[in-house]
Amino acid sequence: MQMRSARLGAVVAAGWLVGAAAVELHASHQQTALMLLSTLIQPRASLRVTEQALVLEPHDQAPDAPVDVGSIDFRAAARTGGDGEVLLTVEPLVDVATLGGGPSAGTPAIDFAGTGEGTVDGPLVLGQPSLAGRWVGPGVRTGSLTFTLRGSIGPDGATVPLRFVLSTP
């Protein structure tokens, strides 16, 4: 009687773990072996944005008239479990309200409008990340945020640095 032996070892590659098992095969018998496959998917996120700041130029429009101050495109990639949530937030790193051009100019404020799957609209508020996008599940999403200034800024203009965060809570 001829005997063949096959051994399966532990393999760890790219987050996959296959358990070890030994199987003896005999020419006269048919045998089956049960192998358990276990995967561990750890959340991971990657975010690219075209700009990290808004450059605000002085303007001579009425203080209540909205002024488009630009768009920032993003590419958000996330690896999650099948129903894992993915959040994109944006936060100004300076207080927009302090950039005003004087008491008659009105207090400046900046809002954004999202374009693309899962994006939302919102205000920029110092110390408070604003939700800019929400998705469920893994994948790559692209879109843009268009920023609008209401009120006037000082005669020299201003730069508003932004913090973007992509998270998989």
N, C-alpha and C positions, 0 to 999 in steps of 0.2 A: 504494500500500500504506500502510495506516495503522499508526503505531507508537505504543504506549503504554509509559510507563515508570513503574515503581514503585520507590521507595527505602524501605528499612527501616533505621532508625537505631538507635543504641544507646539502650537505655532502662534506667535504674537506678531501681528503686522497691521499697521494703520488702524489700531483700535479694536481689532477683532481677536477673539480668544477662542480657540478650539480645544476642547478637552482631550486628554490623552486616553487611548484605548488600545488594547491588544486583541487581535483576532487570529485564531488558529483555523486554517482551512484544510479540510481533508478531501481527497479526491472522491471518496465514496459518500460524503455527507455534504449537505448544503446547510450553511449557518448564516445567520444574520447578526449584525451588531448594531446596537443603538448608540448613536453619537449625539450628544447634546451640544448645541451651538448657542453660545451666549455672546451678546453684543452689548457694548457699553458706548452709547453716543453721548459725548460730553458737549454741552452747548459751546459754540464758538461764533464769534462775530468779527466782521471786517467792514470798515466804512471808509469810503473815499469821498471827499468833497472838493469842489473846484476852488473854493475860497474859504479862508478862516476868519474873515472880517468884512464888514460893510464900510465903504468909504462914502461919507455923506458930504455932498457939495452944498455950499450955500445956495439958496434959491430965493427968488423974489415973488413967488406965487403967494396967494392969500394963505394965512396960517392954517385955515381949516381945509384947504385943498390938499388931497393926497398926492404925494410925489413918489413915483417908482424909483427906488434906490438900487435896484438890481436883483438878479437871481443867482442862486447857488445851486448847482446840480450835485446830485449824490448818487453813489452806487453802494447799496447796502447788501451784504451777503451774510447769511446766518446758517449755522448748522444746529438744528434742534431736534427734539423728538417730534413725532408726527403732529402733535397738537400744541407744541411749544409756542409761546408768544414772543414776538420780537418788537421792541420799541425803539423809535428814533426820537430823541429830544434835542432841543436847541435852547441855548441860554446866552444872554449877553453878559460880557464880563465887565461892563461899565454901566452905570445908571443912565439910561437914555434921557430921563427927565431932567438931568442936570446939564444937558447940552444945549439948552434953550438960548435963543438970541435976544432975550430981554422980556420984560413983563408984558409988553403989548404983542409979542410974537406968538404967545400960546405955548403951553408945555408940550414938548415933542414926545411922540410915542411912535413905536414901530410895530407893525403887524406883519404877518406873513401868510401867504396862501400857497397851499401845496398842490402840486400837479403830479399825478402818477398814482398807481395802485396803492391804496392804504394811507395816503397822505391826508393830513388835516390842516385846517387853518388855525391861527392863534396869535397871541400877542407876545412880544419879547418883554420879559420882566426880570430885573436883576435879582439874583438869588433864588430864582424859581425856574427850573427847567420846564419848557413848554413842550407838550407832546406835538410832534410834527408828523409821525407815521406810526402805524400799528399793523402788524401782520401776524398770521398764524401759520406755523410750519416753516420748514427750511426752504432756502432758495435765495435767489438774487433779485433784488428790486432796484429799479432806477426811478428817478424823478427829479423834481426841482422845487425849491422854495423861492417864491417871489416876495420881496420885502417892500413895504410901503411906509413912508414917513408921513406923519400928520403933525402939524406944527412946524415951527422954524428952528433952525440951529444957529449957532454963532456965526459971525462973518468969516471965520477962518475954516469953517467946515468941521468935520470930526471923523474919527475912525472908531468903529464899534467892533472890538474883537468878539468872536462867538465861540462857544464850546458846543460841539456836536457829540452826542453819545448814542451809540447803538448797543442795546442791551438785550439779553435773553434771560429775563427774571425766572 
